[in-house]
């Protein structure tokens, strides 16, 4: 599965195993229609391993932790179960760790679907998949939403009470020591009175962290143009609203070292929820998916300021079965990317010409194809763009279909 994709559940009882190269804490939350738990009893995890229709099983570090959902046993009013995970080691992020959720028939163990969230970084907790009710039928959706403040951040977001550690009590000020009682008949000069001291104010307790806003921790378009590095991701959201208008992906390049002109071909490959190839848009097929994606043709100049080729994508018109787009560049003549300088891709607002996102390819390999960027539809409806810069041995878009699918 890819982020945002969903499948119908063929059986009423499923198990969601979550595996990773490190040990994970896995949990499940039972949610009502408003996206909240009814009480803390709806938070199922290692300290509370069972609830109505949902159970937790620890793998003990040797096998994956698992959440089992019996949709027939869920209480009335529960419409969604989210399965979450966080690294067991304190403070560890998902950088370099790729957790995989495997949805199985709980009765037979047969695999129904798998999902590996792509391009993780500073997240310390994830909502990986959700089991949800839609029009009377239960489905599973791949999510992959990250949180930067751990499992407590997820729990707080869904209405679970997370107790903060009690602030340290201030130490009582020491009482002044009375002078010794003089012996009888011994004249004693009383010591000078100590200066009056105001008691120290107790330190203020730390403020509890605010629950994360939707999409917290993601780069978006609110601060203007975003310049990406390889593997960085930007959420195409501006002012809290997903960008669902027409955008242009401009791709450009120059010959290296004042070499001869180099003719490259830009393309975009459209995929479905199972990484299935839907269609490819390139110089030989200038329009796909009912015109929602259009190619400008070879070597366009004009608006787009020097872009060699431009692909126009109407995000709002893309059919629901299109969940991923991968933008590629190929050298049909066989010239290698080591002969190319300043290759880049940039996303523009088609209506205003404003540049929204830019990725400059800073390295080159002696290959004939490169995957420049991908757009992935999220379960919330917005799109995310990730800079790729991955090289492939292929002179045509046809040879890019399989590696691009694997990169989603």
Secondary structure, 3 states (H helix, E strand, C coil): CCCCCEEECCCCEEEEEEECCCCEEEEEEEECCCCCCCCHHHEEECCECEECCEEEECCECCECEEEEEEHHHCCCCCCEEEEEEEECCCCCCCCCCCCEEEEEECCCCCEEEEEECCCCCCCCEEEEEEEEEECCEEEEEEEEEEECCHHHHHHHHCCCCCCCCCCCCCCCCCCCCCCCCCCCCCCCCCCCCCCCCCCCCCCCCCCCCCCCCCCCCCECCCCCCEEECCCCEEECEECCEECCCEEEEEEEEEEHHHCCCCCCEEEEEEECCCCCEEEEEECCECEEHHHCEEECCCCCCCCCCCCCEEEEEEHHHCCCCCCEEEEEEECCCCCCHHHEEEEEEEEEECCCCCEEEEEECCCCCCCCEEEEEEEEECCCCCEEEEEEEEEECCCCHHHHHHHHHHHC
